[in-house]
Amino acid sequence: MHTILEKEIQPYEYAFCENVKRLREEKKMSQMELAHLCDLSVGTIDRMERFILPEGMYLSDVIALAYALGVTPSELLLTTS
């Protein structure tokens, strides 16, 4: 059973993962390059792009991803709906 909070968070998790992949591809950056810039593993980037957020992801990881992708952290959470 999902709580109200889980239902509210899910669209943002999906948008975050989708935006990471879209922005990385727009910049013609490999998963390895992005992982290196953010001090994350390639597996972490790969899982994110398959809509599996890693356990223990920190706000600093989100900020590093945003910086490497040339956007603000809030832009990574923008939904298309």
C-alpha positions in Angstrom: 0.0 0.0 0.0 1.4 3.4 -1.0 1.1 6.4 1.3 0.0 9.8 0.0 3.6 11.0 0.2 4.8 8.1 -2.0 2.2 8.9 -4.7 3.2 12.6 -4.6 7.0 11.8 -4.9 6.7 9.2 -7.7 6.2 11.7 -10.6 9.3 13.7 -9.5 11.4 10.5 -9.2 10.4 9.6 -12.8 11.0 13.1 -14.1 14.4 13.2 -12.4 15.5 9.9 -14.0 14.1 11.0 -17.4 15.7 14.4 -17.2 19.2 12.9 -16.3 19.1 10.7 -19.4 17.7 13.4 -21.7 20.2 16.0 -20.7 23.1 13.5 -20.8 22.1 12.5 -24.4 21.6 16.1 -25.5 25.2 16.9 -24.3 26.4 13.8 -26.2 28.0 12.6 -22.9 28.5 8.9 -22.2 27.3 7.4 -18.9 30.9 6.9 -18.0 31.7 10.6 -18.5 28.8 11.7 -16.4 29.6 9.1 -13.7 33.2 10.4 -13.6 32.1 14.0 -13.3 29.8 13.2 -10.5 31.9 10.7 -8.6 29.2 8.1 -9.1 29.4 4.6 -10.6 28.4 3.9 -14.2 26.0 1.4 -12.7 24.3 4.1 -10.7 23.8 6.2 -13.8 22.6 3.2 -15.7 20.0 2.3 -13.0 18.8 5.9 -12.8 18.2 6.0 -16.6 16.1 2.8 -16.2 14.0 4.6 -13.5 15.6 2.8 -10.6 16.8 5.4 -8.0 19.7 4.0 -6.0 19.2 3.6 -2.2 21.2 6.2 -0.3 21.3 8.8 -3.0 22.3 12.1 -1.4 21.4 15.7 -2.1 25.0 16.3 -3.0 24.6 13.6 -5.8 21.7 15.5 -7.2 23.6 18.8 -7.1 26.7 17.1 -8.8 24.5 15.7 -11.5 22.8 19.1 -12.1 26.2 20.8 -12.3 27.7 18.3 -14.7 24.6 18.5 -16.9 24.6 22.4 -16.9 21.2 22.8 -15.1 20.0 23.7 -11.6 19.0 20.9 -9.3 15.4 22.0 -9.5 15.4 21.6 -13.2 16.2 17.9 -12.8 12.8 17.6 -11.0 10.7 19.4 -13.6 7.9 17.2 -14.8 6.4 17.4 -18.3 2.8 17.4 -17.1 
